Amino acid sequence: MRADMRVLWLHPDPAAPRGVREALHCQRCQPRQVADTECARCAEGGPLLADQFATDTATGRVPAAVAAWLARQGWHTADGPLICPNHHQGQSYRDTKPYRT
């Protein structure tokens, strides 16, 4: 279960339209609607997307709020596939500390 708690989830933030809420979930409490983000160059797993973000990603593109969050973490999100910070700027989004829900 500890490994589950290291996975970062992004949810739509009901308190902020077009916002993103970060969360950690155990396997038992994780959302049912899920989509993954990963680097096109190395398959580095990005955060998991939950709820409406997962549904909206079914079109093949991440929602604008998620793209903005990824860009703030150093991901390349414009013009094509997602590229992780390890390839884009030499840093990792995993250095951030999300709050727990």
SULJOTA-V565256 format. One record per pair of residues at least 12 apart in sequence whose C-alpha atoms are under 10 Angstrom apart, sorted by the first residue. I is the first residue (numbers start at 1). J is the second residue. If there is no record, write none. Layout:
i->I j->J
i->I j->J
//
This chain:
i->1 j->25
i->1 j->26
i->1 j->27
i->1 j->28
i->2 j->25
i->2 j->26
i->2 j->27
i->3 j->26
i->3 j->27
i->4 j->24
i->4 j->25
i->4 j->26
i->4 j->27
i->4 j->28
i->4 j->30
i->5 j->23
i->5 j->24
i->5 j->25
i->5 j->26
i->5 j->27
i->5 j->30
i->5 j->100
i->6 j->23
i->6 j->24
i->6 j->25
i->6 j->26
i->6 j->94
i->6 j->98
i->7 j->23
i->7 j->24
i->7 j->25
i->7 j->26
i->7 j->45
i->7 j->46
i->7 j->47
i->7 j->48
i->7 j->94
i->8 j->22
i->8 j->23
i->8 j->24
i->8 j->25
i->8 j->46
i->8 j->47
i->8 j->48
i->8 j->49
i->8 j->93
i->8 j->94
i->8 j->96
i->8 j->97
i->8 j->98
i->8 j->99
i->8 j->100
i->9 j->21
i->9 j->22
i->9 j->23
i->9 j->24
i->9 j->25
i->9 j->30
i->9 j->31
i->9 j->34
i->9 j->35
i->9 j->36
i->9 j->46
i->9 j->47
i->9 j->48
i->9 j->49
i->9 j->50
i->9 j->98
i->10 j->22
i->10 j->23
i->10 j->24
i->10 j->34
i->10 j->35
i->10 j->47
i->10 j->48
i->10 j->49
i->10 j->50
i->10 j->51
i->10 j->53
i->10 j->54
i->10 j->65
i->10 j->66
i->10 j->69
i->10 j->98
i->11 j->23
i->11 j->31
i->11 j->48
i->11 j->49
i->11 j->50
i->11 j->51
i->11 j->52
i->11 j->53
i->11 j->54
i->11 j->65
i->11 j->66
i->12 j->49
i->12 j->50
i->12 j->51
i->12 j->52
i->12 j->53
i->12 j->54
i->12 j->63
i->12 j->65
i->12 j->66
i->13 j->65
i->17 j->65
i->18 j->63
i->18 j->64
i->18 j->65
i->18 j->66
i->18 j->68
i->19 j->64
i->19 j->65
i->19 j->66
i->19 j->68
i->19 j->69
i->20 j->53
i->20 j->65
i->20 j->66
i->20 j->68
i->20 j->69
i->21 j->66
i->21 j->69
i->21 j->98
i->21 j->99
i->21 j->101
i->22 j->47
i->22 j->48
i->22 j->49
i->22 j->69
i->22 j->97
i->22 j->98
i->22 j->99
i->22 j->100
i->22 j->101
i->23 j->47
i->23 j->48
i->23 j->50
i->23 j->97
i->23 j->98
i->23 j->99
i->23 j->100
i->23 j->101
i->24 j->48
i->24 j->98
i->24 j->99
i->24 j->100
i->24 j->101
i->25 j->100
i->25 j->101
i->29 j->101
i->30 j->50
i->31 j->49
i->31 j->50
i->31 j->51
i->31 j->54
i->32 j->50
i->32 j->51
i->32 j->54
i->33 j->48
i->33 j->49
i->33 j->50
i->33 j->51
i->33 j->52
i->33 j->53
i->33 j->54
i->33 j->55
i->34 j->48
i->34 j->49
i->34 j->50
i->34 j->51
i->34 j->52
i->34 j->53
i->34 j->54
i->34 j->55
i->34 j->57
i->35 j->47
i->35 j->48
i->35 j->49
i->35 j->50
i->35 j->51
i->35 j->52
i->35 j->53
i->35 j->54
i->35 j->55
i->35 j->56
i->35 j->57
i->35 j->58
i->35 j->62
i->36 j->48
i->36 j->49
i->36 j->50
i->36 j->54
i->36 j->57
i->36 j->62
i->37 j->49
i->37 j->54
i->37 j->57
i->37 j->61
i->37 j->62
i->37 j->66
i->37 j->70
i->37 j->82
i->37 j->83
i->37 j->84
i->38 j->81
i->38 j->82
i->38 j->83
i->38 j->84
i->39 j->75
i->39 j->76
i->39 j->81
i->39 j->82
i->39 j->83
i->39 j->84
i->39 j->85
i->39 j->86
i->39 j->87
i->40 j->80
i->40 j->81
i->40 j->82
i->40 j->83
i->40 j->84
i->40 j->87
i->41 j->81
i->41 j->82
i->41 j->83
i->41 j->84
i->41 j->86
i->41 j->87
i->42 j->83
i->42 j->84
i->42 j->86
i->42 j->87
i->43 j->82
i->43 j->83
i->43 j->84
i->44 j->83
i->44 j->84
i->44 j->85
i->44 j->86
i->44 j->87
i->44 j->92
i->45 j->84
i->46 j->70
i->46 j->75
i->46 j->82
i->46 j->83
i->46 j->84
i->46 j->92
i->46 j->93
i->46 j->94
i->47 j->66
i->47 j->70
i->47 j->93
i->47 j->94
i->49 j->62
i->49 j->63
i->49 j->66
i->53 j->65
i->53 j->66
i->60 j->81
i->61 j->77
i->61 j->80
i->61 j->81
i->61 j->82
i->62 j->77
i->62 j->82
i->64 j->77
i->67 j->82
i->69 j->93
i->70 j->82
i->70 j->83
i->70 j->84
i->70 j->85
i->70 j->93
i->71 j->83
i->71 j->84
i->71 j->85
i->71 j->93
i->72 j->93
i->73 j->85
i->73 j->89
i->73 j->91
i->73 j->92
i->73 j->93
i->73 j->94
i->73 j->95
i->73 j->96
i->74 j->86
i->74 j->87
i->74 j->88
i->74 j->89
i->74 j->90
i->74 j->91
i->74 j->92
i->74 j->93
i->75 j->87
i->75 j->88
i->75 j->89
i->75 j->90
i->75 j->91
i->75 j->92
i->75 j->93
i->76 j->88
i->76 j->89
//
